Structures are given as structure tokens and as C-alpha cells.
Amino acid sequence: MFRNFLYGLKAEGLFERPFRISPKPVFLPGINEDFLACLGHALVSFYRALDLLYREPASGHEFVRFYLDRGKPAELLSLGLARRFRQDLPRVLRPDLLLTPDGPVLTEMDSVPGGPGLLLALSRLYRDAGQGGMIGGSEGILEGFAAMIRCQEPDPVLAIVVSDESEEYRGEMSLLARSLSRAHFPAVCIHPRELHFDEEGLFVQTKNGPLRLNILYRFFELFDLSNIPKAEMMLYFAKGGKVRITPPLKPWLEEKAGMALWHHPVLRPFWVREMPDEARELLDRLIPQTWILDPAPVPFSATVTPPVPVGDRFLRDFSGLFGLTQKERRFIIKPSGFSPLAWGSRGVVVGHDLPEESWHDALQKAFETFDSVPFVLQPFRTTRVLSMSGFDFSANHLLEEGYRVRVCPYFFVLGNDQVRTGGVLATACPKDKKLIHGMVDAILSPVWAGNDQGQSAPGEGAQD
């Protein structure tokens, strides 16, 4: 079975970086279809409200733009505010959930997520091996992606545009494009250089001649826009209505700083007014306290908002972070979003893992780059240890040990109130790892639907 998986992934160009394979889709307590349905609707509601908060800040909310505009070109911000794009929101949403003893914690939200093609390939391989019951089904990613595109363009001709920065994902996005072409509508995966234009709009050359495009799936981050060949051409035809670009060109929706705004007390009445109670209550439980590391001095009569807890006390301002002991430094520092360091665990610092000098350097860097690359601070959350089995291709045998797990559901937004869960990708790293991401020792697997009444996937167990 494992060798068949290896050959199948290599055939699709998806095994450039090896990882471990579980014998069956993994079962994760608490990650079920009811929870995911609620989470998907809550995230759509959050993105819609955050976009409104940015576009139309009320009196007293001007600080929202101050923080979300840091480091971004004025012309890109102006483009995102254009009337033509006013209603555009991200339609592929992937939160990062860590499984803690107290339940899931949402540490990041990604609207240009990697991994959908990999999850599609893995789901098909498990299906072909007789392992069903995965959340979303074996074709959930494909069907969800196709429906998401069609709700924006009824008769789509799609190009998935993958930049050099995102090169490691080209194999999986090519798989997704091929699958879309076979089952749904014309689709290609291209490098930006492969785009051509004439007076009618954009097209690509194929073996059957020119293929006229009416929608582009942007698989590159907006921080990279200035490095994208033919970016001006894409933007020109998008502004003219000749082609639609998704996700939208709204950089304020790609910031971890949005999670800090969620907890800001001044904004609480806004979230209460703009979001359903169920969505707000769920995100209150899931989103950890998050702070934007603003180096501006705090007046003596004030404190950072909300206050930063350290043991049984609170820090009055961020300068107090410098004086923390290693035991007290149970914090994560990471770039907020508009930076090549803001994805794939790049730029992430775990405070209690560092000697004092390195911790000071990380804080100093965060303060010094505030105007170009803001950083955010979050508490370090201890994750559950789950017993799992994974086949290690380098050692050529099955290993059972304790893993810490990151859960990435893929949600497809089909309308204002319609959200589809395409599937869930689990990344499980050995318990001695502080950061959970794709690595040679990690298990990558679809999540089995199961239930939370003591049932687990056949042959799999889970325990603290």
C-alpha cells in the first residue's frame, strides 16, 4: 500500500519533499462535520465584517487602517478599494487549528492556501486503497473548487497562476487544473510569463491553439506582486472587467493582524453588530489573544490593549517583553502577513526556545520593521499528543509514536451564506517539535469523519 502511495504521489509531481503516510485517514477528536460547518460560516462572516471595517472605518476606528496599511504600496491599497472589487471576498479559506487539551485553537487564517491539490491526491489514494469516510469525500476538494469558480463565472475558462515564490506548489496546482479540465471546465496551471493579451483580453497558447481566459486563480501572495511578470497586464484587464481575479486584490484580508483586531475592546460593538451571535461566540473560543507589536510609546496613564498577561501580572507596554525570564517567554512572534517570511513557519520565533540574547534580537527586529513588516505576538499553546502510525519511507517501516497535530480544513465559499467543506488535511509532527508544519518526519493525511462517541478510524487510536 505505502509503495503504491509513493508511486502515485510521484506520478503527480507531489513527492518532492518526503513525508510519512498513515495507514488510514486519521481520526481527530472534536474535528467533525458539525463543528466544521459552524467554523466555515463563522470565517466567512469574519472576512466580510473585516472587509467592511477596513473599507468604511467609523469614527474612532481609524487605527484599523493604520495597522493594516503598514508596509503596503499605496497603489495596491487603492486598487483593492476600487468600486469594481467592492463586494469581492476570498472564496477559499483555510484556518490553521492546533489541537490543545482545551480544544482547537485557531492560530492563523489563510485565504491563499497551499495544500488543496495534495489533499485531493491523498484522498484519491486512500479511496483507491479501500479507505473511505473522509471529511469532504475523495473528490471534495475538486467539487468544492469547481463550484467556487462557477459561482463567480458561470461559464469559466480558468488559469491557475503560480509564481516563482510559490513554485513548490506547482505540482499540486497542476493536478487540480487537470482534474478540473477533465470533469468540469477548461483549466490550465501556468506561470505568469505564459499569459498573453490582445484587445479582447487574456489568453494562453495550448497545443490546440489560443485559450481565452475569463478568470484567474491567483496562487501568489500580494507582497510578491511587484515580482510577478505581467502583473500590470493582469490588473489592467481585471480593472476593465475582461477577467476576474480571485482571491481579491485586498491585502488587508491577508494579515494576521486581523486576529488582533478581533480582541480589541474598542471594536467589540462593531463585531457584535456585524456578526451573528453563533459565529462570534465560536471565534471568541478559537482565536487566541493576539497583539500587534507596535513600538510606539504607551502613555504612563495607559496600557497596551488588551493587556499582555505574564503569570499573575500584566505588562503595561511591549517593552516589558524584554525583561521576561525564559520560563515567562511562552510567546510566539511572527510576521503579520505582507512578507515572504509570513508563510510556511518562516519568521516564527518561539520565545521560551531562545536564549535571552536571541529573544531580545527577535523583539528588536519586530519593532524596527513595524512600518514595513509588522509582527504579531501570540501566547504559545501546548498541544495534545496523539498516538498515530506513520510509514517512514527513508527507514522503510511503520512507526507508531506521539504526534502534535495541526488541522487545516478547506472551505469553499459559494455564495453569501453557502459554504462547503472540501476536506481536512492533518499535519502531525513528532511530539518533540515546537512548530507544526510539513517536514520529513510529519504525517500528512486526510481526516476521517468518524464521530466523537469513542469511535476512531479502524486501526487508529488517539490519546493524550
Beta strands, then each sheet from edge to edge (+ up, - down):
strand 1: 92-100
strand 2: 103-110
strand 3: 158-162
strand 4: 187-190
strand 5: 196-198
strand 6: 201-206
strand 7: 209-212
strand 8: 215-219
strand 9: 244-246
strand 10: 291-292
strand 11: 308-310
strand 12: 313-315
strand 13: 331-335
strand 14: 349-350
strand 15: 375-379
strand 16: 386-392
strand 17: 397-413
strand 18: 419-430
strand 19: 443-446
sheet 1: 2+ 1- 17+ 16-
sheet 2: 2+ 1- 17+ 18- 19+
sheet 3: 4+ 3+ 8+ 9+
sheet 4: 5+ 6- 7+
sheet 5: 10+ 15- 13+ 14-
sheet 6: 11+ 12-
end
